[in-house]
């Protein structure tokens, strides 16, 4: 009698075990493919957001180069204030993109914390002059109608001084 582990009699005894192992392998493969698809979708969403941010950045730069305040044509801003105003619009678009990257797990925690600390400093308006404070307030009021609702909630939770 052949006592080999690979004999037909021995293999048939383990047939159910091999089927279970095969099913587990198949399920693990499907889970892995699903996770890869999810990550690819998240990366595609971030890439779309980055492209929109680039387009807006070009728009703000064009407005600045022509000494125009974006969406605020009737103003008494000097050249620096036009730059500052447009830069704040650009800043909030870039910050929203950073938030999306962080929320989707595509940004390291330490990088997010450094970016968020800048957002808190700007939103608090504590270090700004009265004139800059008014610009910061005007830009934020305009931007919050255009940004992601979760991002707005995060930024709105930051206490800020009222501008005079």
VENPE-V200358 format. One record per pair of residues at least 12 apart in sequence whose C-alpha atoms are under 10 Angstrom apart, sorted by the first residue. I is the first residue (numbers start at 1). J is the second residue. Records with the same first field share a line. If there is no record, write none. Layout:
# VENPE-V200358
I=J / J
This chain:
# VENPE-V200358
39=104 / 105 / 106
42=100 / 101 / 104 / 105 / 106
43=101 / 104 / 105 / 106
45=100 / 101 / 104
46=97 / 98 / 100 / 101 / 104 / 106
47=97 / 101
48=97
49=93 / 94 / 96 / 97 / 98 / 100 / 101
50=93 / 94 / 96 / 97 / 98 / 100 / 101
51=97
52=93 / 94 / 97
53=90 / 91 / 92 / 93 / 94 / 95 / 96 / 97
54=90 / 93 / 94
56=89 / 90 / 93 / 94
57=86 / 87 / 89 / 90 / 91 / 93 / 94
58=90
59=86 / 90
60=83 / 85 / 86 / 87 / 88 / 89 / 90
61=83 / 86 / 87 / 90
62=86
63=82 / 83 / 86
64=79 / 80 / 81 / 82 / 83 / 84 / 85 / 86 / 87
65=79 / 82 / 83
66=79 / 82
67=79 / 80 / 81 / 82 / 83 / 86
68=82 / 83 / 85 / 86
69=81 / 82 / 83 / 84 / 85 / 86 / 87 / 89
70=82 / 83 / 85 / 86 / 87 / 89 / 139
71=86 / 139 / 142
72=85 / 86 / 138 / 139 / 142
77=131 / 135
81=131 / 132 / 135
82=135
84=132 / 135 / 136
85=132 / 134 / 135 / 136 / 138 / 139
86=135 / 139
87=139
88=122 / 135 / 136 / 138 / 139 / 140 / 143
89=136 / 139 / 140 / 142 / 143
90=143
91=119 / 122
92=119 / 122 / 139 / 140 / 143 / 144 / 147 / 151
93=143 / 146 / 147 / 148
95=112 / 115 / 116 / 118 / 119 / 147 / 151
96=147 / 148 / 150 / 151 / 152
97=147 / 148 / 151
98=111 / 112 / 115 / 116 / 151
99=112 / 115 / 116 / 148 / 150 / 151 / 154
100=148 / 150 / 151
103=150 / 151
116=154 / 155
119=155 / 158
120=154 / 155 / 156 / 157 / 158 / 159 / 160
121=158 / 159 / 160
122=136 / 137 / 158 / 160
123=136 / 137 / 140 / 155 / 156 / 157 / 158 / 159 / 160 / 161
124=136 / 137 / 155 / 156 / 158 / 159 / 160 / 161 / 162
125=137 / 159 / 160 / 161 / 162 / 163
126=159 / 160 / 161 / 162 / 163
127=161
128=161 / 163
129=163
130=162 / 163 / 164
131=163 / 164
132=163
133=160 / 161 / 162 / 163 / 164
134=162 / 163 / 164
135=163
136=163
137=160 / 161 / 162 / 163
138=163
140=152 / 155 / 156
144=156
